[in-house]
Amino acid sequence: MDQQVDVVVVGGGSTGCGVVRDLARRGLDTVLVEKGNLTHGTTGRMHGLLHSGGRYAVSDQKSARECIEENRVLRDIAGHCVEETGGMFVKRPEDSEEYFQEKLEGCRACDIPVEVIDGEEARRREPYLARDIDKAIALPDGAVDPFRLCVANAADAREHGARIETHAPVTDVLVEDGEVVGVEVEHASGPGKRVHRKPGTTEEIRARHVVNATGAWAGRVGELAGVDVEVRPSKGVMTVMNTRQVDTVINRCRPKGDADIVVPHETACILGTTDEEVDDPEDYPEEDWEVDLMIETLSELVPALKDARTLRSFWGVRPLYEPPGTGTEDPTDITRDYFLLNHDERDDLPGMTTIVGGKLTTYRMMAESISDHVCELLGHEATCDTADAPLPGSENPAKLDQLMDEFGLRSPVARRSGQRLGSRAEDVLSGADPNPVVCECEGVTRAEVRDAIGEAGSDLNAVRLRTRASMGNCQGGFCTHRIAAELAQEYPEPVVRDAEDELYQERWKGQRHALWGRQLSQAMLNHLLHATTMNRDGDPASLDAEVDFGAFDAGAGAGGTAGPGEGGDTGTAATDGGRAADDAGVDGGRAVDDAGVDGGIDGDR
């Protein structure tokens, strides 16, 4: 039976998750639908900067003021999603002194706390900064985990009665008698929880109002309703480095340009970015030269980047919007402000509102604005409390020393587990005994993986988003099989194998533009572990035909080769699922690092 609700929110990025949380806390019956995982679009492909507002203090002071306000709010309500790195706008000798002063005065005008420091002090705080940095403006930038943040918002919404539907693309916007009355969604096939309809079926969700929060895809949802939403998608590349060359967000102090920011995030640094308008938010070129530009240009600020290992690169698309007739040609000049499009007033189509533009730092403010609007339209009197109510996991965080004693975790693991889980740490970490580390690069334990599986089902990419497992130096080379093994408690073998393959392929996708130097060695090692040592390229368990296991043990695998050559011991070793490699000390990459193959952090330092 089709469902009737108050509001359908389309889009599971930061804005959509913020809106569904706000509306649910106000008591409205709300459903969020997202075509992929939460953060599938722009939110999952950003550099993780928690803006202080400094980037906009000259060009867009309204946005700058909103950023510093929401920066403070997120530190309060989402402490387990934020790392207080601080930030610097650094000036090189060739950079404009006039602009440096404009930036400084702009920050002060927007009430952004700033401190001017000389080059020597800047290098004392960040030793890898270039020796010719003149001076810097220090200000309260930070790093935010967009995956954890969206999941926390969605979890809070669900606790307040909302329904969260992932892998449910909208196939139609229902319009009756000139009014939007809901959406049609298709429940896509694929791994993960399916507690609603069977994969491949469609469902009509009828609603009193529809919120289009799909960002760069807002125009496509608008087309389904018969209205134009003039989003101007702008792509940008991000490049992930293997370690934290800096612990502070480093911005270049110049008016605008590509490759001007380094964001420390968890165990890595993310370099960004470019700003190039594209026609299609899903189909655009990913160019190697863009990656080269990040490293070459940002090496002028942090020379160590030139010789560092590049883990992977990824591209995101900004949902830029300008009112019709503005005529801006350069996407870097388009405001980063957000716009609420009331389709009743704008297009004579009641029942739907679109929100476009903005940025992750101001997602909660954007959600409050559109929730106020929806409540007014529906005649629902309720106030917003999302600026004061902590997100799940953020309230009263557990003390890390107690965690170490109670759960027997090594200090780095306890710290990272505590940061990820916040106040949920005790409940989650007590759920597995023993509780070994499954992903050593990111310090993710079995308990965290099992907890994420409980939320995400067999979708291991959704588990990755919740825990960061497989997102570290080895990019899943040493842990994807361990993560998948935790599924075997609940799911049949074909589901587990498919889920492992999907996770491994997602990790590989971002490495294609980083295959040089030591990262090429790491990628080949990962391939050998998965395709050869673990025999993923010819596993008889995945073949439909009956297999002659005697021949396979002799080295002549069915449906493919068990290993190089024509048999002998190579084939037999390949069927061992990688146990020999683990027994030899490859577990987590530590022994390999000692041998100089650079499988993780230790090998790089």
Salt bridges, closest charged atoms under 4 A:
ASP2 OD1 - ARG197 NH2 3.96
ASP6 OD1 - ARG208 NH1 3.19
ASP22 OD1 - ARG26 NE 2.58
GLU66 OE2 - LYS62 NZ 2.66
GLU70 OE1 - ARG364 NE 2.99
GLU83 OE2 - ARG244 NH2 2.93
GLU84 OE1 - ARG75 NH1 3.56
GLU94 OE2 - ARG92 NE 2.78
GLU94 OE2 - ARG252 NH2 3.11
ASP95 OD1 - ARG252 NH2 3.12
GLU97 OE2 - LYS135 NZ 2.85
GLU105 OE2 - ARG108 NH1 3.13
GLU115 OE1 - ARG125 NH2 3.27
GLU121 OE2 - ARG124 NH2 2.78
GLU121 OE2 - ARG125 NE 2.84
ASP132 OD1 - ARG92 NH1 2.88
ASP134 OD2 - LYS91 NZ 2.85
ASP145 OD2 - ARG148 NH2 3.02
ASP156 OD2 - ARG21 NE 2.65
ASP156 OD2 - ARG25 NH1 2.96
ASP156 OD1 - HIS160 ND1 3.55
GLU165 OE2 - ARG163 NE 2.55
GLU165 OE1 - HIS196 ND1 2.77
GLU176 OE2 - ARG206 NH2 2.82
GLU203 OE1 - ARG163 NH2 2.92
GLU203 OE1 - HIS187 NE2 2.84
GLU204 OE1 - ARG206 NH1 3.55
GLU230 OE1 - ARG346 NH2 2.76
ASP247 OD1 - ARG244 NE 2.85
ASP260 OD1 - ARG55 NH2 3.28
GLU266 OE2 - ARG148 NH2 2.84
GLU266 OE1 - ARG416 NH2 2.68
GLU266 OE1 - ARG468 NE 3.96
ASP275 OD1 - ARG318 NH1 3.30
ASP275 OD2 - ARG336 NH2 2.61
GLU277 OE2 - ARG232 NE 2.87
ASP280 OD1 - ARG220 NH2 2.68
GLU282 OE2 - LYS35 NZ 2.23
GLU282 OE1 - ARG220 NH1 3.93
GLU286 OE1 - HIS513 NE2 3.58
ASP288 OD1 - HIS513 ND1 2.61
GLU290 OE1 - LYS235 NZ 3.23
GLU300 OE1 - ARG252 NH1 2.78
GLU322 OE1 - ARG232 NH1 3.25
ASP330 OD2 - LYS256 NZ 3.00
ASP333 OD1 - LYS256 NZ 3.04
ASP337 OD2 - LYS62 NZ 3.02
ASP347 OD2 - HIS343 ND1 2.76
ASP347 OD2 - ARG346 NH1 3.03
GLU368 OE1 - ARG364 NH1 2.95
ASP372 OD1 - ARG26 NH1 2.79
ASP385 OD1 - ARG25 NE 2.84
GLU440 OE1 - ARG590 NE 3.12
GLU442 OE1 - ARG416 NH2 2.58
GLU442 OE1 - ARG468 NE 3.02
GLU448 OE1 - ARG420 NE 2.74
ASP451 OD1 - ARG424 NH2 2.97
GLU455 OE1 - ARG158 NH2 2.44
ASP459 OD2 - HIS167 NE2 2.94
GLU486 OE2 - ARG446 NE 3.14
GLU486 OE1 - ARG450 NE 2.85
GLU493 OE2 - ARG497 NE 2.81
GLU500 OE1 - ARG536 NH1 3.74
ASP501 OD1 - ARG536 NH2 2.54
GLU506 OE1 - LYS509 NZ 3.22
ASP539 OD2 - ARG497 NH1 3.00
ASP582 OD2 - HIS481 NE2 3.81
ASP587 OD1 - ARG482 NH2 1.75
ASP598 OD2 - ARG309 NE 2.62
ASP598 OD2 - ARG518 NE 3.99
ASP602 OD2 - ARG590 NH1 2.95
ASP604 OD2 - ARG309 NH2 3.36
ASP604 OD1 - ARG518 NH1 3.32
